[in-house]
Amino acid sequence: MFLINFLTLLLGLFTASFLTQTLTIDLRLSFFLLLHVFPFRYIFYSPKSTLTSCRSLLITIVCFHKLINVWLC
């Protein structure tokens, strides 16, 4: 069970990394992705699934990292 959760987290991280690399050419689009597409409610409220919370947190961290890289360049 731990291996399945870990592989799902890695898949979510790689998917978020791919999406943010290909879509955040425009800064407004990256703000749209951060505010509307990714589920922030899992971070601020108690989720039903810890796996969903961890995956959402990883996606959020990756998106903020990509957003900062786009903003600094």
C-alpha positions in Angstrom: 0.0 0.0 0.0 2.9 2.4 0.8 4.4 1.7 -2.6 1.2 2.5 -4.4 0.8 5.8 -2.5 4.4 6.7 -3.2 4.1 5.9 -6.9 0.9 8.0 -7.1 2.7 10.9 -5.5 5.6 10.7 -7.9 3.2 10.5 -10.8 1.3 13.6 -9.6 4.6 15.5 -9.1 5.9 14.6 -12.6 2.5 15.6 -14.2 2.6 18.9 -12.4 6.1 19.5 -13.5 5.3 18.7 -17.1 2.2 20.9 -17.0 4.0 23.9 -15.5 7.0 23.6 -17.9 4.8 23.6 -21.0 2.0 26.0 -19.9 3.6 28.8 -17.8 5.1 30.8 -20.7 2.6 33.6 -19.9 2.5 34.7 -16.3 -1.2 35.2 -16.3 -1.7 31.6 -17.3 0.4 30.4 -14.4 -1.8 32.6 -12.0 -4.9 31.0 -13.6 -3.4 27.5 -13.0 -2.5 28.3 -9.4 -5.9 29.8 -8.5 -8.4 27.9 -10.5 -7.1 24.5 -11.6 -5.3 23.0 -8.7 -7.3 22.0 -5.6 -6.2 24.4 -2.9 -9.0 23.3 -0.6 -7.2 20.1 0.3 -4.4 22.2 1.8 -6.5 24.6 3.9 -9.2 22.2 5.0 -8.9 18.7 6.5 -9.0 16.3 3.6 -10.6 12.9 3.5 -7.5 11.4 2.0 -4.0 12.1 3.2 -2.7 11.0 -0.2 -4.8 13.7 -2.0 -3.5 16.3 0.5 0.1 15.4 -0.1 -0.3 15.3 -3.8 -2.0 18.7 -3.8 0.8 20.2 -1.7 3.5 18.9 -4.0 1.6 20.3 -7.1 1.3 23.6 -5.3 5.0 23.7 -4.4 6.0 22.8 -8.0 3.7 25.5 -9.4 5.0 28.2 -7.1 8.6 27.2 -7.9 7.8 27.5 -11.7 5.9 30.7 -11.2 8.9 32.3 -9.4 11.3 31.1 -12.1 9.1 32.6 -14.8 8.8 35.9 -12.9 12.5 36.2 -12.3 13.5 35.5 -15.9 
